Amino acid sequence: MVDIGAQEINLLQAVVVLLGAPLWAGLYARGRAWTESRRGPPILQPYYDLAKLLRKETLLPEGSSAFFVLGPFVAFGAYLTIAVIVPVVTPYPLPYAGLADLLGGGLLFGLAAIVASLAALDSGSNYAALGASRATTFGAFGEPVLIMVFFAVAVITGTNNPYVTTQLLAGSAAAYLSPTHLLATGAFFLLLLAEIGKLPIESPGHLEFGLMGEAQAFEHSGRLFGVIQWNGWLKQFLLAAIFLNVFAAPWGLAAAPTLVAALANTGLLAAKLAGLAGLLILVEASIAKIRLFKIQDFLVIAFSLGLLSVVAWLWLGVG
């Protein structure tokens, strides 16, 4: 029988992800504006936008099928599933952690991307189809990086279980400072920059054809567009939480199976995310704008680092 306390903590973790994702997006937008000497939007602006969109009427393109409506909700379900199986507010497995490991989580991220592209294609809009095509192109480069990074971690710990990885790296300086782990973490950071849209892309106009996320949702409106926006924030938050709690900063999470410890871990996660947001803002403000298809070169570098991490393990015979 599943412990009631564990179920409550699992629910807390889901709530933290669902409500924390818009907050982190708002914090990042405000910090980014500060670096540009602008006042920027309020930190709570994503909540205001989401509340407004969820009250609006949804208009459907002529000729679209049910998949146009279901796609955003399927993606939302995939992100919600990831939210209850990865370490976010606890370093120990919660009741639904057995649903998937790191590789399974990667596949769920892929599922969300696929249904978003299919929903865009179902709209019948050429502009949305262009965005879906380009998102799929870059996804074909990003997914191998994610798989290679998770494989690199698996050779250190002997498993793709994220909780085992967190506990091992937090308790072993040798494993954390190993070439395999450091190279894999570097590869994941580069992937994070690309996947959550923190690379400065050259854009000569508001509807520049290089846009991907905006283009895919071009025909969505009202509640559906609100769900798509929420999905984007969830993806950013989950990838950032996995990067922090499993790869870059696995320390500090209280292992006591209590609600108080989970709340303390939530505060620690907030501090980690604030630090990561500052780092990402610094990187985004420091890098010169690049052309859209240079993202492929960027992801190839990330894949090379992931490959080198595995080669380092094979060559040295240790993590």
Buried (B, 14 or more C-beta within 10 A) or exposed (E): EEEEEBEEBBEBBBEBBBEBBBBBBBBBBBBBBEBEEEEBBEBEBBBEBBEEBBEEEBEBBEEBEEEBBBBBBBBBBBBBBBBBBBBBBBBBBBBBBEEBBBBBBBBBBBBBBBBBBBBBBBBBBEBBBBBBBBBBBBBEBBBBBBBBBBBBBBBBBEBBBBBBBBBBBBEBEEBBEBBBBBBBBBBBBBBBBBBBBBBBBEEEEEEEBBBBBBBBBBBBBBBBBBBBBBBBBBBBBBBBBBBBBBBBBBEBBBEEBEEEBBBBBBEBBBEBBBEBBBEBBEBBEEEEEBEBEEBBEBBEBBBBBBBBBBBBBEEEEEB
